[in-house]
């Protein structure tokens, strides 16, 4: 029995953590037409 640790699975990339900080289209404020960062959005969903 080898002690290589947990079985290899899908590699966990840093991207998976970063995505949580990226403004999603759903986060666009329909009233102001800006996203979570305050940038104007041409086509706010809502």
N, CA, C, O and CB atoms as a CASP TS submission, in Angstrom:
PFRMAT TS
TARGET T0000
AUTHOR 0000-0000-0000
METHOD Language model
MODEL 1
PARENT N/A
ATOM      1  N   UNK     1       0.854  -1.202   0.000  1.00  0.00           N
ATOM      2  CA  UNK     1       0.000   0.000   0.000  1.00  0.00           C
ATOM      3  C   UNK     1       0.885   1.245   0.000  1.00  0.00           C
ATOM      4  O   UNK     1       1.749   1.410   0.861  1.00  0.00           O
ATOM      5  CB  UNK     1      -0.964   0.010   1.240  1.00  0.00           C
ATOM      6  N   UNK     2       0.656   2.105  -0.970  1.00  0.00           N
ATOM      7  CA  UNK     2       1.480   3.298  -1.088  1.00  0.00           C
ATOM      8  C   UNK     2       0.870   4.446  -0.311  1.00  0.00           C
ATOM      9  O   UNK     2      -0.339   4.484  -0.080  1.00  0.00           O
ATOM     10  CB  UNK     2       1.661   3.687  -2.550  1.00  0.00           C
ATOM     11  N   UNK     3       1.718   5.382   0.090  1.00  0.00           N
ATOM     12  CA  UNK     3       1.214   6.542   0.833  1.00  0.00           C
ATOM     13  C   UNK     3       1.396   7.796  -0.002  1.00  0.00           C
ATOM     14  O   UNK     3       2.076   8.744   0.391  1.00  0.00           O
ATOM     15  CB  UNK     3       1.937   6.689   2.198  1.00  0.00           C
ATOM     16  N   UNK     4       0.761   7.769  -1.177  1.00  0.00           N
ATOM     17  CA  UNK     4       0.880   8.923  -2.074  1.00  0.00           C
ATOM     18  C   UNK     4      -0.124  10.012  -1.714  1.00  0.00           C
ATOM     19  O   UNK     4      -0.119  11.092  -2.305  1.00  0.00           O
ATOM     20  CB  UNK     4       0.680   8.489  -3.528  1.00  0.00           C
ATOM     21  N   UNK     5      -0.978   9.723  -0.749  1.00  0.00           N
ATOM     22  CA  UNK     5      -1.981  10.716  -0.364  1.00  0.00           C
ATOM     23  C   UNK     5      -3.294  10.428  -1.079  1.00  0.00           C
ATOM     24  O   UNK     5      -3.496   9.324  -1.585  1.00  0.00           O
ATOM     25  CB  UNK     5      -1.490  12.149  -0.686  1.00  0.00           C
ATOM     26  N   UNK     6      -4.176  11.400  -1.126  1.00  0.00           N
ATOM     27  CA  UNK     6      -5.481  11.205  -1.768  1.00  0.00           C
ATOM     28  C   UNK     6      -5.330  10.874  -3.248  1.00  0.00           C
ATOM     29  O   UNK     6      -4.356  11.261  -3.894  1.00  0.00           O
ATOM     30  CB  UNK     6      -6.349  12.455  -1.602  1.00  0.00           C
ATOM     31  N   UNK     7      -6.303  10.158  -3.759  1.00  0.00           N
ATOM     32  CA  UNK     7      -6.253   9.795  -5.177  1.00  0.00           C
ATOM     33  C   UNK     7      -6.299  11.063  -6.037  1.00  0.00           C
ATOM     34  O   UNK     7      -6.954  12.043  -5.684  1.00  0.00           O
ATOM     35  CB  UNK     7      -7.429   8.840  -5.545  1.00  0.00           C
ATOM     36  N   UNK     8      -5.591  11.024  -7.169  1.00  0.00           N
ATOM     37  CA  UNK     8      -5.603  12.181  -8.076  1.00  0.00           C
ATOM     38  C   UNK     8      -7.002  12.433  -8.630  1.00  0.00           C
ATOM     39  O   UNK     8      -7.693  11.503  -9.046  1.00  0.00           O
ATOM     40  CB  UNK     8      -4.612  11.967  -9.233  1.00  0.00           C
ATOM     41  N   UNK     9      -7.401  13.675  -8.631  1.00  0.00           N
ATOM     42  CA  UNK     9      -8.717  14.030  -9.160  1.00  0.00           C
ATOM     43  C   UNK     9      -8.569  15.241 -10.054  1.00  0.00           C
ATOM     44  O   UNK     9      -7.457  15.588 -10.454  1.00  0.00           O
ATOM     45  CB  UNK     9      -9.732  14.308  -8.017  1.00  0.00           C
ATOM     46  N   UNK    10      -9.665  15.880 -10.369  1.00  0.00           N
ATOM     47  CA  UNK    10      -9.580  17.102 -11.183  1.00  0.00           C
ATOM     48  C   UNK    10      -8.689  18.126 -10.484  1.00  0.00           C
ATOM     49  O   UNK    10      -8.894  18.421  -9.307  1.00  0.00           O
ATOM     50  CB  UNK    10     -10.996  17.700 -11.439  1.00  0.00           C
ATOM     51  N   UNK    11      -7.713  18.665 -11.188  1.00  0.00           N
ATOM     52  CA  UNK    11      -6.817  19.644 -10.574  1.00  0.00           C
ATOM     53  C   UNK    11      -7.567  20.893 -10.129  1.00  0.00           C
ATOM     54  O   UNK    11      -8.362  21.454 -10.882  1.00  0.00           O
ATOM     55  CB  UNK    11      -5.708  20.025 -11.545  1.00  0.00           C
ATOM     56  N   UNK    12      -7.307  21.318  -8.907  1.00  0.00           N
ATOM     57  CA  UNK    12      -7.955  22.524  -8.402  1.00  0.00           C
ATOM     58  C   UNK    12      -7.110  23.727  -8.803  1.00  0.00           C
ATOM     59  O   UNK    12      -5.986  23.897  -8.331  1.00  0.00           O
ATOM     60  CB  UNK    12      -8.144  22.461  -6.850  1.00  0.00           C
ATOM     61  N   UNK    13      -7.663  24.553  -9.675  1.00  0.00           N
ATOM     62  CA  UNK    13      -6.916  25.713 -10.146  1.00  0.00           C
ATOM     63  C   UNK    13      -7.306  26.959  -9.364  1.00  0.00           C
ATOM     64  O   UNK    13      -8.369  27.010  -8.746  1.00  0.00           O
ATOM     65  CB  UNK    13      -7.151  25.932 -11.642  1.00  0.00           C
ATOM     66  N   UNK    14      -6.448  27.947  -9.399  1.00  0.00           N
ATOM     67  CA  UNK    14      -6.715  29.199  -8.685  1.00  0.00           C
ATOM     68  C   UNK    14      -7.935  29.892  -9.281  1.00  0.00           C
ATOM     69  O   UNK    14      -8.589  30.696  -8.616  1.00  0.00           O
ATOM     70  CB  UNK    14      -5.484  30.135  -8.739  1.00  0.00           C
ATOM     71  N   UNK    15      -8.236  29.575 -10.544  1.00  0.00           N
ATOM     72  CA  UNK    15      -9.392  30.183 -11.212  1.00  0.00           C
ATOM     73  C   UNK    15     -10.677  29.916 -10.439  1.00  0.00           C
ATOM     74  O   UNK    15     -11.569  30.764 -10.389  1.00  0.00           O
ATOM     75  CB  UNK    15      -9.523  29.653 -12.643  1.00  0.00           C
ATOM     76  N   UNK    16     -10.766  28.721  -9.832  1.00  0.00           N
ATOM     77  CA  UNK    16     -11.993  28.367  -9.123  1.00  0.00           C
ATOM     78  C   UNK    16     -12.248  29.328  -7.966  1.00  0.00           C
ATOM     79  O   UNK    16     -13.399  29.590  -7.614  1.00  0.00           O
ATOM     80  CB  UNK    16     -11.917  26.924  -8.606  1.00  0.00           C
ATOM     81  N   UNK    17     -11.172  29.854  -7.373  1.00  0.00           N
ATOM     82  CA  UNK    17     -11.334  30.768  -6.249  1.00  0.00           C
ATOM     83  C   UNK    17     -11.582  32.198  -6.746  1.00  0.00           C
ATOM     84  O   UNK    17     -12.312  32.965  -6.119  1.00  0.00           O
ATOM     85  CB  UNK    17     -10.090  30.723  -5.339  1.00  0.00           C
ATOM     86  N   UNK    18     -10.968  32.541  -7.872  1.00  0.00           N
ATOM     87  CA  UNK    18     -11.069  33.905  -8.392  1.00  0.00           C
ATOM     88  C   UNK    18     -12.474  34.199  -8.892  1.00  0.00           C
ATOM     89  O   UNK    18     -12.964  35.322  -8.767  1.00  0.00           O
ATOM     90  CB  UNK    18     -10.059  34.125  -9.515  1.00  0.00           C
ATOM     91  N   UNK    19     -13.127  33.174  -9.465  1.00  0.00           N
ATOM     92  CA  UNK    19     -14.441  33.384 -10.072  1.00  0.00           C
ATOM     93  C   UNK    19     -15.436  33.996  -9.091  1.00  0.00           C
ATOM     94  O   UNK    19     -16.371  34.685  -9.499  1.00  0.00           O
ATOM     95  CB  UNK    19     -14.986  32.069 -10.600  1.00  0.00           C
ATOM     96  N   UNK    20     -15.231  33.740  -7.786  1.00  0.00           N
ATOM     97  CA  UNK    20     -16.180  34.268  -6.809  1.00  0.00           C
ATOM     98  C   UNK    20     -16.085  35.788  -6.701  1.00  0.00           C
ATOM     99  O   UNK    20     -17.034  36.446  -6.275  1.00  0.00           O
ATOM    100  CB  UNK    20     -15.938  33.633  -5.444  1.00  0.00           C
ATOM    101  N   UNK    21     -14.940  36.337  -7.088  1.00  0.00           N
ATOM    102  CA  UNK    21     -14.748  37.778  -6.965  1.00  0.00           C
ATOM    103  C   UNK    21     -15.121  38.518  -8.247  1.00  0.00           C
ATOM    104  O   UNK    21     -15.158  39.748  -8.268  1.00  0.00           O
ATOM    105  CB  UNK    21     -13.308  38.080  -6.598  1.00  0.00           C
ATOM    106  N   UNK    22     -15.396  37.770  -9.316  1.00  0.00           N
ATOM    107  CA  UNK    22     -15.720  38.414 -10.600  1.00  0.00           C
ATOM    108  C   UNK    22     -17.205  38.760 -10.644  1.00  0.00           C
ATOM    109  O   UNK    22     -18.043  37.891 -10.403  1.00  0.00           O
ATOM    110  CB  UNK    22     -15.345  37.488 -11.798  1.00  0.00           C
ATOM    111  N   UNK    23     -17.547  40.011 -10.945  1.00  0.00           N
ATOM    112  CA  UNK    23     -18.952  40.420 -11.035  1.00  0.00           C
ATOM    113  C   UNK    23     -19.695  39.597 -12.079  1.00  0.00           C
ATOM    114  O   UNK    23     -19.223  39.457 -13.207  1.00  0.00           O
ATOM    115  CB  UNK    23     -19.057  41.913 -11.371  1.00  0.00           C
ATOM    116  N   UNK    24     -20.844  39.057 -11.716  1.00  0.00           N
ATOM    117  CA  UNK    24     -21.643  38.277 -12.666  1.00  0.00           C
ATOM    118  C   UNK    24     -22.697  39.186 -13.294  1.00  0.00           C
ATOM    119  O   UNK    24     -23.050  40.215 -12.717  1.00  0.00           O
ATOM    120  CB  UNK    24     -22.315  37.051 -11.964  1.00  0.00           C
ATOM    121  N   UNK    25     -23.198  38.815 -14.466  1.00  0.00           N
ATOM    122  CA  UNK    25     -24.251  39.620 -15.107  1.00  0.00           C
ATOM    123  C   UNK    25     -25.447  39.831 -14.186  1.00  0.00           C
ATOM    124  O   UNK    25     -26.114  40.864 -14.243  1.00  0.00           O
ATOM    125  CB  UNK    25     -24.715  38.951 -16.400  1.00  0.00           C
ATOM    126  N   UNK    26     -25.710  38.830 -13.328  1.00  0.00           N
ATOM    127  CA  UNK    26     -26.852  38.949 -12.420  1.00  0.00           C
ATOM    128  C   UNK    26     -26.622  40.033 -11.362  1.00  0.00           C
ATOM    129  O   UNK    26     -27.562  40.504 -10.721  1.00  0.00           O
ATOM    130  CB  UNK    26     -27.124  37.605 -11.739  1.00  0.00           C
ATOM    131  N   UNK    27     -25.353  40.419 -11.193  1.00  0.00           N
ATOM    132  CA  UNK    27     -25.051  41.404 -10.157  1.00  0.00           C
ATOM    133  C   UNK    27     -25.205  42.841 -10.668  1.00  0.00           C
ATOM    134  O   UNK    27     -24.982  43.799  -9.928  1.00  0.00           O
ATOM    135  CB  UNK    27     -23.635  41.189  -9.633  1.00  0.00           C
ATOM    136  N   UNK    28     -25.585  42.976 -11.934  1.00  0.00           N
ATOM    137  CA  UNK    28     -25.759  44.319 -12.497  1.00  0.00           C
ATOM    138  C   UNK    28     -26.989  44.980 -11.878  1.00  0.00           C
ATOM    139  O   UNK    28     -28.057  44.376 -11.789  1.00  0.00           O
ATOM    140  CB  UNK    28     -25.895  44.259 -14.046  1.00  0.00           C
ATOM    141  N   UNK    29     -26.819  46.215 -11.457  1.00  0.00           N
ATOM    142  CA  UNK    29     -27.940  46.935 -10.860  1.00  0.00           C
ATOM    143  C   UNK    29     -28.800  47.514 -11.969  1.00  0.00           C
ATOM    144  O   UNK    29     -28.359  48.422 -12.673  1.00  0.00           O
ATOM    145  CB  UNK    29     -27.446  48.056  -9.903  1.00  0.00           C
ATOM    146  N   UNK    30     -30.028  47.007 -12.145  1.00  0.00           N
ATOM    147  CA  UNK    30     -30.878  47.463 -13.252  1.00  0.00           C
ATOM    148  C   UNK    30     -31.228  48.947 -13.154  1.00  0.00           C
ATOM    149  O   UNK    30     -31.544  49.579 -14.162  1.00  0.00           O
ATOM    150  CB  UNK    30     -32.153  46.646 -13.293  1.00  0.00           C
ATOM    151  N   UNK    31     -31.175  49.494 -11.961  1.00  0.00           N
ATOM    152  CA  UNK    31     -31.555  50.899 -11.789  1.00  0.00           C
ATOM    153  C   UNK    31     -30.449  51.839 -12.256  1.00  0.00           C
ATOM    154  O   UNK    31     -30.714  52.852 -12.904  1.00  0.00           O
ATOM    155  CB  UNK    31     -31.892  51.183 -10.325  1.00  0.00           C
ATOM    156  N   UNK    32     -29.209  51.493 -11.921  1.00  0.00           N
ATOM    157  CA  UNK    32     -28.093  52.362 -12.292  1.00  0.00           C
ATOM    158  C   UNK    32     -27.408  51.882 -13.563  1.00  0.00           C
ATOM    159  O   UNK    32     -26.695  52.648 -14.212  1.00  0.00           O
ATOM    160  CB  UNK    32     -27.083  52.437 -11.156  1.00  0.00           C
ATOM    161  N   UNK    33     -27.622  50.600 -13.927  1.00  0.00           N
ATOM    162  CA  UNK    33     -26.999  50.075 -15.134  1.00  0.00           C
ATOM    163  C   UNK    33     -25.507  49.861 -14.959  1.00  0.00           C
ATOM    164  O   UNK    33     -24.754  49.885 -15.932  1.00  0.00           O
ATOM    165  CB  UNK    33     -27.248  51.006 -16.294  1.00  0.00           C
ATOM    166  N   UNK    34     -25.075  49.652 -13.716  1.00  0.00           N
ATOM    167  CA  UNK    34     -23.666  49.406 -13.462  1.00  0.00           C
ATOM    168  C   UNK    34     -23.491  48.054 -12.788  1.00  0.00           C
ATOM    169  O   UNK    34     -24.421  47.524 -12.180  1.00  0.00           O
ATOM    170  CB  UNK    34     -23.062  50.526 -12.598  1.00  0.00           C
ATOM    171  N   UNK    35     -22.276  47.499 -12.904  1.00  0.00           N
ATOM    172  CA  UNK    35     -22.029  46.197 -12.285  1.00  0.00           C
ATOM    173  C   UNK    35     -21.529  46.390 -10.858  1.00  0.00           C
ATOM    174  O   UNK    35     -21.542  47.500 -10.326  1.00  0.00           O
ATOM    175  CB  UNK    35     -21.007  45.379 -13.110  1.00  0.00           C
ATOM    176  N   UNK    36     -21.090  45.294 -10.249  1.00  0.00           N
ATOM    177  CA  UNK    36     -20.682  45.345  -8.845  1.00  0.00           C
ATOM    178  C   UNK    36     -19.522  46.316  -8.629  1.00  0.00           C
ATOM    179  O   UNK    36     -19.347  46.845  -7.532  1.00  0.00           O
ATOM    180  CB  UNK    36     -20.289  43.953  -8.361  1.00  0.00           C
ATOM    181  N   UNK    37     -18.731  46.547  -9.679  1.00  0.00           N
ATOM    182  CA  UNK    37     -17.581  47.440  -9.529  1.00  0.00           C
ATOM    183  C   UNK    37     -17.925  48.885  -9.853  1.00  0.00           C
ATOM    184  O   UNK    37     -17.083  49.774  -9.728  1.00  0.00           O
ATOM    185  CB  UNK    37     -16.447  46.978 -10.416  1.00  0.00           C
ATOM    186  N   UNK    38     -19.176  49.118 -10.275  1.00  0.00           N
ATOM    187  CA  UNK    38     -19.587  50.475 -10.579  1.00  0.00           C
ATOM    188  C   UNK    38     -19.325  50.869 -12.024  1.00  0.00           C
ATOM    189  O   UNK    38     -19.461  52.034 -12.399  1.00  0.00           O
ATOM    190  CB  UNK    38     -18.888  51.425  -9.669  1.00  0.00           C
ATOM    191  N   UNK    39     -18.945  49.873 -12.836  1.00  0.00           N
ATOM    192  CA  UNK    39     -18.699  50.163 -14.247  1.00  0.00           C
ATOM    193  C   UNK    39     -20.011  50.114 -15.024  1.00  0.00           C
ATOM    194  O   UNK    39     -20.838  49.235 -14.780  1.00  0.00           O
ATOM    195  CB  UNK    39     -17.676  49.164 -14.844  1.00  0.00           C
ATOM    196  N   UNK    40     -20.209  51.032 -15.942  1.00  0.00           N
ATOM    197  CA  UNK    40     -21.455  51.043 -16.736  1.00  0.00           C
ATOM    198  C   UNK    40     -21.579  49.789 -17.583  1.00  0.00           C
ATOM    199  O   UNK    40     -20.598  49.311 -18.152  1.00  0.00           O
ATOM    200  CB  UNK    40     -21.511  52.283 -17.640  1.00  0.00           C
ATOM    201  N   UNK    41     -22.786  49.263 -17.661  1.00  0.00           N
ATOM    202  CA  UNK    41     -23.045  48.071 -18.468  1.00  0.00           C
ATOM    203  C   UNK    41     -24.012  48.433 -19.590  1.00  0.00           C
ATOM    204  O   UNK    41     -25.051  49.051 -19.355  1.00  0.00           O
ATOM    205  CB  UNK    41     -23.619  46.913 -17.592  1.00  0.00           C
ATOM    206  N   UNK    42     -23.656  48.040 -20.811  1.00  0.00           N
ATOM    207  CA  UNK    42     -24.480  48.436 -21.963  1.00  0.00           C
ATOM    208  C   UNK    42     -25.838  47.743 -21.934  1.00  0.00           C
ATOM    209  O   UNK    42     -26.869  48.369 -22.182  1.00  0.00           O
ATOM    210  CB  UNK    42     -23.755  48.111 -23.278  1.00  0.00           C
ATOM    211  N   UNK    43     -25.831  46.447 -21.631  1.00  0.00           N
ATOM    212  CA  UNK    43     -27.080  45.691 -21.647  1.00  0.00           C
ATOM    213  C   UNK    43     -27.336  45.036 -20.295  1.00  0.00           C
ATOM    214  O   UNK    43     -27.125  43.832 -20.150  1.00  0.00           O
ATOM    215  CB  UNK    43     -27.048  44.629 -22.749  1.00  0.00           C
ATOM    216  N   UNK    44     -27.786  45.798 -19.305  1.00  0.00           N
ATOM    217  CA  UNK    44     -28.066  45.205 -17.985  1.00  0.00           C
ATOM    218  C   UNK    44     -29.203  44.204 -18.081  1.00  0.00           C
ATOM    219  O   UNK    44     -30.239  44.470 -18.690  1.00  0.00           O
ATOM    220  CB  UNK    44     -28.414  46.300 -16.955  1.00  0.00           C
ATOM    221  N   UNK    45     -28.987  43.032 -17.460  1.00  0.00           N
ATOM    222  CA  UNK    45     -30.037  42.008 -17.503  1.00  0.00           C
ATOM    223  C   UNK    45     -31.054  42.289 -16.410  1.00  0.00           C
ATOM    224  O   UNK    45     -30.700  42.371 -15.234  1.00  0.00           O
ATOM    225  CB  UNK    45     -29.438  40.582 -17.338  1.00  0.00           C
ATOM    226  N   UNK    46     -32.310  42.438 -16.791  1.00  0.00           N
ATOM    227  CA  UNK    46     -33.278  42.690 -15.761  1.00  0.00           C
ATOM    228  C   UNK    46     -34.551  43.298 -16.215  1.00  0.00           C
ATOM    229  O   UNK    46     -35.440  43.549 -15.402  1.00  0.00           O
ATOM    230  CB  UNK    46     -32.709  43.524 -14.775  1.00  0.00           C
TER
END
